[in-house]
Amino acid sequence: MHQGYEALRGAAAWLDVSARGRIAATGRDRVRLFHNLTTNHIKDLTAGQGCYAFLLSPQGRIQADLYILAFEDRLLLGTEPETRERVLQHIRKYIIADDVTLTDLTGSLCELAVEGPRAAEVLAASGAPVPETPWGHVAWGDATVAAISATGQPGFRILAPAERKAELVGQLEGAGAQPASVEALRTVRIENGVPRYGEEISDTALPQETRQMHAVHFNKGCYLGQEIVERIRARGHVNKLLVRVRIDGTEPPASGAPLAAGEAQAGEIASAVFSPVEARVAALAWVRAPHARPGTELTVDGRAAAVA
């Protein structure tokens, strides 16, 4: 992990994330449908723009997260490997008289992540254009470069025909990008407090609990699950929150390990890693709202911890 981790932290690394799902939506009703099914403002997007959004159940629970990229003739959705089939089934359930066609492009497109402080330099040295706004994207021949990060570091995605993967990796490495492992990416994203659907976030979570509010537009009008989101906003709080926690020691506690605040049960660990940059354990945890303020002292497995 060492080389890839150092590159993500201080330079630039590449990672093959082609296992993620990629789905194209075409047809004249595609924007209206996705505006009505997701938590973000899809009608605001113009070609070259994008956003991050949740798909919710009618009860407001998160079924999947997506990046959505807008093109002149289609929307391109990206989702975690675990939720590709769920996303397809969920959306198809709501296509009734709509002119919308879904095409699963997962096998025909590769997806490479380029992340780290020097990621933009590496892209430019590879001859690629560099999108300037989050979720923005630009064409690079038959490929697309999008400003998307999985780790919380400066980051981009290259989406290209699958047969070009080896060629693109060669260009990135020639420009100075180091290969990074899934383990290195996971370590950096947890250090930076970036959750992943399928690990920290599941279909029991409500949007406000995740604190990923860049996925939610509160003035877009009605969408599936909106009533619950608005009710929570009106109430002003949720019972638990996903927060970063710093833990003394080098051994990560198991997922589900209980957190305590004095004698009170405070929550549980969602994921934890040893953080080389902090020389202690970094974790994401579901913590009851009264204990979720930064600096709150906690314990886990008999060790001191604190909300970051």
C-alpha positions, -999 to +999 in steps of 0.1 A: +000+000+000+029+024+009+037+037-026+001+042-037-008+058-004+021+083-006+011+092-041-025+098-031-014+119-002+014+139-019+015+134-056-009+115-080-021+079-082-043+060-106-067+032-098-089+010-120-125+015-108-141-002-138-161-025-115-184+004-108-217+005-127-221+029-157-256+034-171-267+057-200-302+072-200-315+085-233-349+097-246-367+130-244-381+124-208-347+114-192-341+148-174-377+150-161-376+114-149-343+117-130-353+150-116-383+133-101-363+103-088-332+118-073-323+142-046-304+168-067-315+194-093-311+175-126-331+201-146-304+227-138-277+206-155-264+216-189-241+196-211-207+193-195-221+196-160-228+169-134-238+163-098-239+138-070-273+125-059-291+099-039-319+076-051-344+072-022-372+049-013-407+064-007-397+062+030-366+084+024-340+057+028-310+058+005-311+031-021-280+041-040-257+071-046-249+083-081-228+107-100-249+121-129-231+136-159-252+156-185-244+153-222-264+168-251-281+135-259-280+115-226-273+113-189-245+091-177-249+075-143-221+061-122-228+039-091-210+015-068-206-021-080-231-033-053-259-011-065-257-013-103-285-039-106-306-021-079-303+012-097-315-004-130-344-021-113-354+010-093-354+033-123-372+008-146-400+005-120-408+042-125-405+043-163-442+040-172-452+062-202-418+079-203-396+081-233-365+069-215-341+041-224-315+027-200-283+011-214-258-007-192-224+004-203-205-012-175-188-038-197-181-015-227-165+015-208-135+014-185-132+039-156-099+051-142-095+073-112-066+098-110-063+113-075-039+133-054-025+169-052-008+165-086-037+148-104-044+178-126-007+180-136-007+143-145-038+147-166-023+177-184+010+159-190-010+130-205-025+154-230-059+153-213-081+183-206-088+192-170-123+200-159-125+230-137-156+226-117-167+197-094-186+170-114-179+189-146-166+169-175-150+174-209-144+153-240-110+138-247-113+122-281-136+092-276-131+095-238-146+117-211-126+133-182-148+142-152-139+160-120-149+133-095-130+122-063-134+090-043-109+100-016-115+136-009-082+145-026-082+164-058-095+138-082-107+129-117-122+100-137-114+089-172-143+071-189-132+055-222-139+024-244-128-006-224-102-016-250-083+016-244-076+009-207-040-004-210-031+025-233-045+051-209-028+035-179+005+037-199-001+074-205-009+081-169+021+062-156+043+080-182+031+113-168+041+103-133+010+086-118+017+057-094-007+027-092-027+026-060-045-003-044-081-004-033-067-005+003-048+027-002-079+045-016-100+033+013-074+045+038-073+080+023-110+084+020-116+073+056-089+097+067-107+125+048-142+114+061-156+104+027-181+076+030-189+049+005-223+034-003-220-003+005-197+002+034-206+031+057-239+040+040-266+014+035-303+014+026-313+021+062-297+055+061-315+089+057-297+116+037-292+140+066-277+113+087-248+109+062-240+146+062-234+144+024-257+173+018-241+182-016-263+153-028-295+171-019-312+202-034-338+216-010-356+239-035-361+216-065-397+206-059-412+171-055-392+139-058-394+104-045-387+104-008-388+142-005-415+143+021-393+125+046-363+147+038-384+179+043-399+165+075-364+160+089-353+195+078-384+210+095-377+190+127-341+203+126-323+171+136-318+134+132-310+109+159-276+098+146-249+112+123-220+098+103-188+114+117-151+111+116-135+096+148-098+095+158-088+066+180-056+061+200-035+031+189-026+014+157-052-015+156-085-006+139-116-018+158-140-040+140-170-026+121-199-025+146-176-020+176-196+000+202-186+036+211-192+050+246-194+085+260-187+079+297-213+054+307-236+062+278-238+042+246-228+067+219-228+047+186-208+023+167-178+021+143-187+019+106-152+015+092-117+020+106-081+020+093-047+028+106-038+063+093+000+066+086-003+104+083-019+107+118+000+077+134-033+065+149-066+050+138-090+070+117-126+058+115-161+067+103-188+060+129-225+063+134-228+084+165-259+096+184-265+133+178-258+145+213-223+130+211-215+140+175-200+174+182-163+178+172-140+172+202-165+149+220-145+124+240-154+087+234-140+053+241-139+021+219-124-012+229-111+005+261-092+031+241-096+069+240-113+083+209-127+117+199-150+131+172-128+148+146 
